[in-house]
Amino acid sequence: MAPSSSSGLTFKLHPLVMLNISDHFTRVKTQLNPPASSCANGNNPSTGDATLLPQDFRVYGCVIGAQKGRTVEIFNSFELLLDPTTDTLDRSFLEKKQELYQKVFPNFYILGWYSTGSEANESDMSIHKALMDINESPVYVLLNPAINHAHKDLPVTIYESEFHVIDGIPQPIFVNASYTIETVEAERISVDHVAHLKPSDGGSAATQLAAHLTGIHSAIKMLNSRIRVLHQYLGSMQKGDIPCDNSLLRQVASLLRSLPAAQSEKFKEDFLMEYNDKLLMSYLAMITNCTSNMNEVVDKFNTAYERNSRRGGRTPFI
């Protein structure tokens, strides 16, 4: 396992980067090893191509973003071409993509690169060094495509490079860097849309509702487990079993202050006002609907009564 980073940088990763890497990996895997139905329809050029896909094949790309002070925010990514014979990047392709992205996103710069796999290996360092002429301290985002239901954390690891003296020689090695997920409104809408896509087989409403409720249940369960861990940690700190961490206490206090004071008079007043407004809107909508239905009934009655009045000489009801 790689050691932890000591640079003090704060990394923020946007969901778009993870979606791009996952899409890149899935697309390449499908192209190299198409489904059996595609092979049966003759879309596969040869029967042997499906067996050429290695089990540990990888995809590569660059991550772009911005750095403000000690905070590095990774916003987006794009794919790279790797020469399989020499394991080197296609520099002309990289420079062309960099130029195009600079025109569209002038405030974004190449922060590093990404790949897929379970962990960083020695061969990754050669690609890492090749990008040091663009960014002297590139980051390495690694996505593990293997599904492991036992792990609850995201299968994404961010590495930095540090020089350590090994056998009397300073050598760069990968070190783990902690990160947080940062989202904007557009990304939250997109991720929510992807999470609620209908299955390819159509799927019944009950199936979609069950999947939605299962997702909510998992989120609440995860929140509950993390609150329990934090509560136990604070309890142990209060008892003196572990040393007091003032930085963590300030973060917990800030989190609690951001929550609404549910027992205050101001909260009750605002809640009741909003609740009454919602009831009033529902009541007005119901009155409008009833009035519209009544007008339709009266119009139909007048139309029918008018036809009868032409025969008997009676006047309409309204």
VENHU-V179619 format. One record per backbone hydrogen bond with DSSP energy under -1.0 kcal/mol. CO is the residue of the C=O (numbers start at 1). NH is the residue of the N-H. E is the energy in kcal/mol with one decimal. If there is no record, write none. Layout:
# VENHU-V179619
co:CO nh:NH e:E
co:CO nh:NH e:E
This chain:
# VENHU-V179619
co:3 nh:176 e:-3.2
co:10 nh:72 e:-3.5
co:11 nh:180 e:-1.9
co:12 nh:74 e:-3.1
co:13 nh:182 e:-2.2
co:14 nh:17 e:-1.3
co:15 nh:19 e:-2.5
co:16 nh:20 e:-2.3
co:17 nh:21 e:-2.3
co:18 nh:22 e:-2.5
co:19 nh:23 e:-2.6
co:20 nh:24 e:-2.5
co:21 nh:25 e:-2.5
co:22 nh:26 e:-2.6
co:23 nh:27 e:-2.5
co:24 nh:28 e:-2.2
co:25 nh:29 e:-2.4
co:26 nh:30 e:-2.2
co:27 nh:31 e:-2.2
co:28 nh:32 e:-2.3
co:29 nh:33 e:-1.9
co:35 nh:39 e:-1.7
co:36 nh:40 e:-2.1
co:37 nh:41 e:-1.4
co:38 nh:43 e:-2.3
co:39 nh:42 e:-1.1
co:48 nh:51 e:-1.1
co:49 nh:52 e:-1.5
co:54 nh:57 e:-1.1
co:60 nh:80 e:-2.2
co:61 nh:114 e:-3.0
co:62 nh:78 e:-2.2
co:63 nh:111 e:-2.3
co:63 nh:112 e:-1.3
co:64 nh:75 e:-1.5
co:64 nh:76 e:-1.9
co:65 nh:109 e:-2.9
co:66 nh:73 e:-2.9
co:68 nh:71 e:-1.8
co:70 nh:10 e:-3.0
co:71 nh:68 e:-2.5
co:72 nh:12 e:-2.7
co:73 nh:66 e:-2.1
co:74 nh:14 e:-1.8
co:76 nh:64 e:-2.6
co:78 nh:62 e:-2.8
co:81 nh:90 e:-2.3
co:83 nh:87 e:-2.3
co:88 nh:83 e:-3.0
co:89 nh:91 e:-1.1
co:90 nh:94 e:-2.2
co:91 nh:95 e:-2.9
co:92 nh:96 e:-2.0
co:93 nh:97 e:-2.4
co:94 nh:98 e:-2.4
co:95 nh:99 e:-2.1
co:96 nh:100 e:-2.1
co:97 nh:101 e:-2.5
co:98 nh:102 e:-1.9
co:99 nh:103 e:-1.2
co:100 nh:104 e:-1.5
co:101 nh:105 e:-3.5
co:105 nh:108 e:-1.5
co:109 nh:65 e:-2.2
co:111 nh:139 e:-2.0
co:112 nh:63 e:-1.4
co:113 nh:141 e:-2.6
co:114 nh:61 e:-1.6
co:115 nh:143 e:-2.3
co:122 nh:125 e:-1.2
co:124 nh:128 e:-2.2
co:125 nh:129 e:-2.6
co:126 nh:130 e:-1.5
co:129 nh:132 e:-1.3
co:131 nh:134 e:-1.3
co:131 nh:135 e:-2.4
co:139 nh:113 e:-2.3
co:140 nh:159 e:-3.0
co:141 nh:115 e:-1.9
co:142 nh:157 e:-2.6
co:143 nh:117 e:-2.1
co:148 nh:151 e:-1.1
co:154 nh:156 e:-1.4
co:155 nh:144 e:-2.8
co:157 nh:142 e:-3.3
co:158 nh:177 e:-2.6
co:159 nh:140 e:-2.5
co:160 nh:175 e:-2.8
co:162 nh:173 e:-2.5
co:164 nh:171 e:-3.0
co:166 nh:169 e:-1.5
co:169 nh:166 e:-2.8
co:171 nh:164 e:-2.8
co:173 nh:162 e:-2.2
co:175 nh:160 e:-2.6
co:176 nh:5 e:-2.9
co:180 nh:13 e:-3.0
co:184 nh:188 e:-2.3
co:185 nh:189 e:-2.1
co:186 nh:190 e:-2.1
co:187 nh:191 e:-2.9
co:188 nh:192 e:-2.2
co:189 nh:193 e:-2.2
co:190 nh:194 e:-2.5
co:191 nh:195 e:-2.3
co:192 nh:196 e:-1.1
co:194 nh:197 e:-1.2
co:199 nh:202 e:-1.7
co:204 nh:208 e:-2.1
co:205 nh:209 e:-2.5
co:206 nh:210 e:-2.5
co:207 nh:211 e:-2.3
co:208 nh:212 e:-2.4
co:209 nh:213 e:-2.8
co:210 nh:214 e:-2.3
co:211 nh:215 e:-2.1
co:212 nh:216 e:-2.1
co:213 nh:217 e:-2.6
co:214 nh:218 e:-2.4
co:215 nh:219 e:-2.1
co:216 nh:220 e:-2.5
co:217 nh:221 e:-2.5
co:218 nh:222 e:-2.5
co:219 nh:223 e:-2.4
co:220 nh:224 e:-2.5
co:221 nh:225 e:-2.3
co:222 nh:226 e:-2.1
co:223 nh:227 e:-2.2
co:224 nh:228 e:-2.2
co:225 nh:229 e:-2.1
co:226 nh:230 e:-2.3
co:227 nh:231 e:-2.6
co:228 nh:232 e:-2.7
co:229 nh:233 e:-2.3
co:230 nh:234 e:-2.4
co:231 nh:235 e:-2.3
co:232 nh:236 e:-2.4
co:233 nh:237 e:-2.0
co:234 nh:238 e:-2.2
co:235 nh:239 e:-2.0
co:236 nh:241 e:-2.0
co:245 nh:249 e:-2.0
co:246 nh:250 e:-2.2
co:247 nh:251 e:-1.7
co:248 nh:252 e:-2.4
co:249 nh:253 e:-2.6
co:250 nh:254 e:-2.3
co:251 nh:255 e:-2.2
co:252 nh:256 e:-2.4
co:253 nh:257 e:-2.1
co:254 nh:258 e:-1.2
co:260 nh:262 e:-1.4
co:261 nh:264 e:-1.4
co:264 nh:268 e:-1.9
co:265 nh:269 e:-2.5
co:266 nh:270 e:-2.5
co:267 nh:271 e:-2.7
co:268 nh:272 e:-2.7
co:269 nh:273 e:-2.2
co:270 nh:274 e:-2.4
co:271 nh:275 e:-2.6
co:272 nh:276 e:-2.7
co:273 nh:277 e:-2.1
co:274 nh:278 e:-2.1
co:275 nh:279 e:-2.1
co:276 nh:280 e:-2.6
co:277 nh:281 e:-2.4
co:278 nh:282 e:-2.3
co:279 nh:283 e:-2.5
co:280 nh:284 e:-2.7
co:281 nh:285 e:-2.3
co:282 nh:286 e:-2.0
co:283 nh:287 e:-2.3
co:284 nh:288 e:-2.6
co:285 nh:289 e:-2.2
co:286 nh:290 e:-2.5
co:287 nh:291 e:-2.6
co:288 nh:292 e:-2.3
co:289 nh:293 e:-2.2
co:290 nh:294 e:-2.3
co:291 nh:295 e:-2.4
co:292 nh:296 e:-1.9
co:293 nh:297 e:-2.0
co:294 nh:298 e:-2.6
co:295 nh:299 e:-2.5
co:296 nh:300 e:-2.2
co:297 nh:301 e:-2.4
co:298 nh:302 e:-2.8
co:299 nh:303 e:-2.3
co:300 nh:304 e:-2.4
co:301 nh:305 e:-2.8
co:302 nh:306 e:-2.4
co:303 nh:307 e:-1.4
co:304 nh:308 e:-1.3
co:305 nh:309 e:-2.2
co:306 nh:310 e:-1.3
co:308 nh:312 e:-2.0
co:309 nh:313 e:-2.9
